[in-house]
């Protein structure tokens, strides 16, 4: 069996002691499979399919973190080998929908049910924190809900206290604590804020920010960093549970133990006495049971298929013919669990999983500044291919910015602003195609790209993502190293010098992106919240075929 590139493990093949039954979810950095042990235990098997040192260290840390957690409200680790040629981890398989799926399909939760879910999530946090861990990515899609109670999953960006870094705004911004959004050290209290934001979502149907569908990713990040929440619509009976969790002061937030006690007081008999899900709305219970039945049927089908073909190959520590190669797909974090992928659903799942992986690599929030008249006729699907831009593309450090076209760019708008704006040194001013933004680059050399390994336009449907269409680029290996160094250089600076200008020619600004953390892996989303044609246009400019 050959491991590497974008190849998957086929049903019937073995990883460690587990026989793979079907693929559950896929991202650029890893895949998750439904698998079974020789004794018949069903697990969710996560494999790492990139082959760079940073990803291997991150995966090993995830395994170590997950192995330290013991609690009824988390998905436990069954077995793992992070040192294998293809690292893997087997976790308890929980055939249940996420809180995000349930809200989208069934509507919001009532007060009793919400207190019951809150108690289970708080107990999961207590288990994590007692193990010396901070989850750092609590959100509705990372909490599964079987009728027995919630399960917190995905420790991909969890860190031990002594490993917590500054200047890293990881996690999904819509549920991140203010200190996390600012890149400050995260603590147990940061998880409590994210718990509160998740509970607000369950009660109201949206994250605790106003107009989240319309604002840009950068605007959302700024609101999160300043704690500019909007908690209108929260039923008053939930104020005492939710609002203290969202306190701007981490020290003022309740502990998980205090939340458990509060929920027990509300529920009377206590959360443990409601372990059959009886407090849930009938719509939620029906959806959970339907999900379980569908997963059970899928498991039976997968077992029949594997029983027909039998095991075809094995990977131990691993028995691979070749080392795993880095994929051309975007870096992402695979979520546990998901539906067995058909040819169509697998493609959809990959699109949904890609954006969250930016958090694991260091977040890059972008605002598009190229707004030419668009007349592309995209077919509604993502586009992506390797190619050379029509002209070399430069990534330059930003010194300052000002509204309107840059002085000297030969337009009447530029002439108007020339008298009221500071002068722009020759060769350092770049104007957006809509003439609304002038960015002045610093004298630092930056980097020049003559060819990308891949350019893709994709529709962003990930939970907490900015929405609309986005454009991603993947660099050739030599440029990837330069890009990592460049993003590390600007990280932590005062705005707008914490940004990169993406330019062509002498004065054309394609995009300006704010860098919030060192980007590794050789990929970056450089524009978000576009229309379909806008995204296709920009991708074509950067080298994707028309």
Secondary structure, 3 states (H helix, E strand, C coil): CCCCCCCCCCCCCEECCEEEEEEEEECCCEEEEEEECCCCCEEEEEEECCCCHHHHHHHHHHHHHHHHCCCCCECCEEEEECCCCCCEEEEECCCCCEHHHHHHHHCCCCHHHHHHHHHHHHHHHHHHHHCCEECCCCCHHHEEEECCEEEECCCCCCEEHHHCCCCCCCCCHHHCCHHHHCCCCCCHHHHHHHHHHHHHHHHHCCCCCCCCCCCCHHHHHHHHHHCCCCCCCCCHHHHHHHHHHHCCCHHHCCCHHHHHHHHHHHHCCCHHHHCCCCCCCHHHHHHHHHHHHHHHHHHHHHHHHHHHHCCCCEECCCCCCCCCCCCCCCCCCCCCCCCCCCHHHHHHHHHHHHCCHHHHHCCEEEEECCCCCCCCCCCCCCEEEEECCCCCEEEEEEEEEEECCCCCCCCHHHHHHHCCCCCCCCCCEEEECCCCEEEEECCCCCEEECCEEEEEEEECCCCCCCCCEEEEEEECHHHHHHHHHHHHHHCCCCCCCCEEEEEECCCEEEEEEEECCCCCCCEEEEEEEECHHHHHHHHHHCCCCC
